[in-house]
């Protein structure tokens, strides 16, 4: 069947609006002028060097990295058992429970951040890093449950039943049979959760504090006082980092079958 030329035109328009902003940021990051502009005039790598000379960017990067890894691990620690229960047991109110677990996705992030800030203030002083970790774990939990649930539903029930029939108890079957067979789904949930946490703004903006902030919040703070291509250069690095991470995971694990 011959494809109409309007198909290619429509596809080109869609790609233009999806990729155009990223291409503009990418080009602007190499500009030689002291202000962010497009099209760029001249060529310079000074703005990339400026990223690594900024202590706030370096410190907030490590905070985001640590926060992303720990909160994603915690969301999986709680999410995998919940996903197993939802996919293996038929109980009254299961639909309502699944909906409640999806609330952090349905409710705007700014509302979640404000609610968690008020919650922590109500109970007195708290460590800001622990507050950020709790907030990020809450928003990542639904992703862990959903992605792992897909992996569990794709697992042949006969594999688990065979282990039980051979004498293994449910816990042993879960640890030695189920988990190894859904490791690709768990890894996919981990990568999705890590990227979501690393790039989060709505929750982080409420739970950050001087000296404890994430990289996206540090970028917002920088733009309040400076309008040079440093932010464009940093955005370019973050885009490349996310693309490389997702592409590597897709090649090794096949993320598309879980998300």
C-alpha positions in Angstrom: 0.0 0.0 0.0 1.4 3.4 -1.0 1.8 5.8 1.9 0.4 9.3 1.3 2.8 12.2 1.3 0.6 13.8 3.9 1.6 11.1 6.2 5.2 12.2 6.0 4.3 15.8 6.3 2.3 15.1 9.5 5.1 13.0 10.8 7.6 15.7 10.1 5.4 18.3 11.9 5.1 16.1 15.0 8.8 15.5 15.1 9.5 19.2 14.6 7.5 20.1 17.7 8.8 17.2 19.7 12.5 17.6 18.9 12.7 21.2 17.9 13.1 22.6 21.5 15.9 20.1 22.2 17.8 21.0 19.0 17.5 24.7 19.9 18.9 24.0 23.4 21.7 21.9 21.9 22.7 24.6 19.4 22.5 27.4 22.0 24.8 25.6 24.3 27.7 26.1 21.9 27.2 29.8 21.5 30.0 32.3 22.0 27.9 35.1 23.4 27.5 35.8 27.1 23.7 35.6 26.8 21.5 32.6 25.8 20.4 33.2 22.2 19.4 31.3 19.1 20.7 31.0 16.5 24.1 31.1 18.3 26.8 33.4 17.1 30.3 31.9 17.1 31.3 28.6 18.7 32.6 28.0 22.3 33.0 25.2 24.8 33.4 27.6 27.7 29.9 27.0 29.0 30.5 23.3 29.4 33.7 24.1 31.4 31.6 26.5 33.5 29.4 23.6 34.6 32.3 21.8 36.2 33.6 25.0 37.7 30.3 25.6 39.6 30.4 23.8 43.0 26.6 24.1 43.4 26.0 22.1 40.2 28.5 19.4 41.2 27.1 19.1 44.7 23.5 19.0 43.6 24.4 16.4 40.9 25.7 14.0 43.6 22.6 14.8 45.7 20.3 13.9 42.8 22.3 10.8 42.0 22.2 9.6 45.6 18.5 10.5 46.0 17.5 8.8 42.7 19.3 5.6 43.5 18.0 5.3 47.1 14.5 6.4 46.4 14.2 4.0 43.5 15.5 1.1 45.5 13.0 1.9 48.3 10.1 2.2 45.8 11.0 -1.3 44.5 11.5 -2.7 47.9 7.8 -1.8 48.7 6.5 -2.0 45.2 7.5 -5.6 44.2 5.6 -7.3 47.1 2.5 -5.1 46.4 2.6 -5.9 42.7 2.9 -9.6 43.5 -0.1 -9.4 45.8 -2.2 -7.5 43.3 -1.4 -10.0 40.5 -1.6 -13.2 42.5 -4.4 -12.8 45.0 -8.1 -12.0 44.3 -9.4 -10.1 47.3 -12.3 -7.7 47.9 -11.4 -4.1 47.1 -8.3 -4.9 45.0 -9.4 -2.3 42.4 -9.7 0.4 45.1 -6.3 -0.5 46.5 -4.7 -0.3 43.1 -6.3 3.1 42.5 -5.1 4.4 45.8 -1.6 3.3 45.0 -1.9 5.2 41.7 -2.7 8.5 43.4 0.9 9.9 43.3 0.6 9.7 39.5 -2.9 11.2 39.3 -2.4 14.0 41.8 -0.3 17.0 40.5 3.3 16.9 41.8 3.1 20.4 43.3 0.1 19.3 45.4 2.1 16.2 46.7 5.1 18.4 47.5 3.1 20.9 49.4 1.2 18.2 51.3 4.5 16.5 52.3 6.0 19.7 53.4 3.0 20.5 55.6 3.2 16.9 56.9 6.8 17.1 57.9 6.4 20.6 59.4 3.4 19.3 61.5 5.6 16.7 63.1 8.5 19.1 63.8 12.0 19.2 62.6 13.2 16.7 60.0 16.3 16.0 58.0 15.9 17.5 54.5 17.5 14.6 52.7 15.2 12.2 54.4 12.2 14.4 53.5 13.3 14.4 49.8 13.8 10.7 49.9 10.3 10.1 51.3 8.8 12.4 48.7 10.6 10.8 45.8 9.8 7.3 47.0 6.1 8.2 47.2 6.0 9.4 43.6 8.1 6.5 42.3 6.1 3.8 44.1 3.2 3.7 41.5 5.7 3.3 38.6 7.3 0.4 40.4 4.0 -1.3 41.0 2.8 -0.9 37.5 5.9 -2.0 35.6 6.6 -5.0 37.9 2.9 -6.0 37.6 3.3 -6.2 33.8 6.4 -8.4 34.2 4.5 -10.7 36.7 1.5 -11.0 34.4 3.8 -12.0 31.5 5.4 -14.7 33.7 3.9 -18.2 33.0 2.1 -19.3 36.2 3.1 -22.9 35.5 6.7 -22.0 36.4 5.7 -20.9 39.9 3.2 -23.8 40.3 5.8 -26.3 39.4 8.1 -25.1 42.1 5.3 -25.3 44.7 4.3 -28.8 43.6 7.9 -29.9 44.0 7.9 -28.9 47.7 9.1 -25.2 47.7 7.1 -22.9 50.0 5.7 -19.6 48.7 8.6 -17.4 50.0 11.3 -19.7 48.6 9.4 -19.8 45.2 9.2 -16.1 45.2 12.9 -15.5 45.9 14.3 -18.3 43.7 11.8 -18.6 40.9 9.7 -15.4 40.5 12.3 -12.7 41.1 15.0 -14.1 38.7 12.3 -14.5 36.0 11.1 -10.9 36.3 14.6 -9.3 36.8 14.2 -7.5 33.4 11.0 -5.9 34.6 12.5 -4.9 37.9 15.5 -3.4 36.0 13.1 -1.5 33.7 11.2 -0.1 36.7 14.5 0.9 38.4 15.7 2.8 35.3 12.3 4.5 34.8 12.1 5.4 38.5 15.7 6.7 38.6 15.2 9.0 35.6 11.9 10.3 37.0 13.5 11.0 40.4 16.6 12.6 38.9 14.5 15.1 36.8 11.8 15.8 39.3 11.0 19.4 40.1 7.5 19.7 41.7 8.2 17.7 44.8 11.9 18.7 45.1 11.1 22.4 45.0 9.1 22.2 48.2 11.4 19.8 50.1 14.8 21.3 49.2 16.7 23.6 51.5 19.9 25.7 51.3 22.8 23.3 50.9 20.5 20.3 50.2 18.9 20.7 46.7 18.7 18.6 43.6 20.2 19.4 40.2 17.0 20.6 38.6 16.4 23.0 41.5 20.0 24.3 41.3 19.4 25.0 37.6 16.2 27.0 38.4 18.1 29.0 41.0 20.9 29.7 38.6 18.5 31.0 36.0 17.1 33.5 38.5 20.4 35.4 38.4 22.1 34.4 35.1 21.0 34.0 31.6 24.1 32.6 29.9 24.3 29.4 27.9 25.6 27.4 30.9 22.1 26.1 31.5 21.7 25.1 27.9 25.1 23.2 28.1 24.0 21.5 31.3 20.6 20.6 29.7 22.4 19.1 26.7 24.5 16.9 29.0 21.4 15.8 30.9 19.5 15.0 27.6 22.5 12.9 26.4 22.7 11.2 29.8 19.1 10.2 29.7 19.2 9.1 26.1 22.2 6.9 26.6 20.8 5.4 29.8 17.4 4.5 28.1 19.0 3.2 24.9 21.5 1.0 26.8 18.6 -0.4 28.9 16.5 -0.9 25.7 19.3 -2.9 24.0 20.1 -5.0 27.1 16.6 -5.4 28.6 14.0 -4.4 26.1 12.2 -1.7 28.0 9.5 -1.3 25.5 7.7 -4.5 26.6 7.3 -3.1 30.1 6.7 0.7 29.7 
